[in-house]
Amino acid sequence: IGLSASTIASSFGRAISENKELSDYRPEDISLSLLRMISYNIGQ
Protein backbone atom coordinates (compact mmCIF):
# COMPACT_ATOMS: atom_id res chain seq x y z
CA ILE A 1 0.00 0.00 0.00
CA GLY A 2 2.99 2.28 -0.38
CA LEU A 3 4.05 2.74 3.24
CA SER A 4 7.56 3.87 4.06
CA ALA A 5 9.85 1.34 5.73
CA SER A 6 9.61 3.22 9.03
CA THR A 7 5.81 3.31 9.27
CA ILE A 8 4.05 0.93 11.62
CA ALA A 9 1.87 -1.02 9.19
CA SER A 10 -0.42 -2.30 11.93
CA SER A 11 -1.73 1.26 12.27
CA PHE A 12 -3.54 0.75 8.97
CA GLY A 13 -4.34 -2.95 9.20
CA ARG A 14 -7.77 -3.07 10.77
CA ALA A 15 -9.34 -0.33 8.66
CA ILE A 16 -8.06 -1.91 5.47
CA SER A 17 -9.00 -5.48 6.39
CA GLU A 18 -12.69 -4.77 6.97
CA ASN A 19 -15.17 -4.04 4.20
CA LYS A 20 -16.58 -0.83 5.62
CA GLU A 21 -17.41 2.60 4.29
CA LEU A 22 -16.17 5.83 5.84
CA SER A 23 -19.70 6.47 7.11
CA ASP A 24 -19.45 3.28 9.23
CA TYR A 25 -16.87 4.98 11.48
CA ARG A 26 -17.64 7.68 14.03
CA PRO A 27 -15.61 10.90 13.60
CA GLU A 28 -14.28 10.66 17.17
CA ASP A 29 -13.01 7.12 16.52
CA ILE A 30 -11.22 8.26 13.37
CA SER A 31 -9.65 11.17 15.28
CA LEU A 32 -8.45 8.91 18.09
CA SER A 33 -7.02 6.39 15.65
CA LEU A 34 -5.15 9.08 13.72
CA LEU A 35 -3.80 10.61 16.93
CA ARG A 36 -2.54 7.22 18.12
CA MET A 37 -1.05 6.36 14.72
CA ILE A 38 0.83 9.65 14.53
CA SER A 39 2.03 9.33 18.13
CA TYR A 40 3.25 5.76 17.63
CA ASN A 41 5.11 6.67 14.44
CA ILE A 42 6.76 9.72 16.02
CA GLY A 43 7.78 7.64 19.03
CA GLN A 44 9.33 4.74 17.15
C-alpha positions as CSV (number, residue, x, y, z in Angstrom):
1,I,0.0,0.0,0.0
2,G,3.0,2.3,-0.4
3,L,4.1,2.7,3.2
4,S,7.6,3.9,4.1
5,A,9.8,1.3,5.7
6,S,9.6,3.2,9.0
7,T,5.8,3.3,9.3
8,I,4.1,0.9,11.6
9,A,1.9,-1.0,9.2
10,S,-0.4,-2.3,11.9
11,S,-1.7,1.3,12.3
12,F,-3.5,0.7,9.0
13,G,-4.3,-3.0,9.2
14,R,-7.8,-3.1,10.8
15,A,-9.3,-0.3,8.7
16,I,-8.1,-1.9,5.5
17,S,-9.0,-5.5,6.4
18,E,-12.7,-4.8,7.0
19,N,-15.2,-4.0,4.2
20,K,-16.6,-0.8,5.6
21,E,-17.4,2.6,4.3
22,L,-16.2,5.8,5.8
23,S,-19.7,6.5,7.1
24,D,-19.5,3.3,9.2
25,Y,-16.9,5.0,11.5
26,R,-17.6,7.7,14.0
27,P,-15.6,10.9,13.6
28,E,-14.3,10.7,17.2
29,D,-13.0,7.1,16.5
30,I,-11.2,8.3,13.4
31,S,-9.7,11.2,15.3
32,L,-8.5,8.9,18.1
33,S,-7.0,6.4,15.6
34,L,-5.2,9.1,13.7
35,L,-3.8,10.6,16.9
36,R,-2.5,7.2,18.1
37,M,-1.1,6.4,14.7
38,I,0.8,9.7,14.5
39,S,2.0,9.3,18.1
40,Y,3.3,5.8,17.6
41,N,5.1,6.7,14.4
42,I,6.8,9.7,16.0
43,G,7.8,7.6,19.0
44,Q,9.3,4.7,17.2
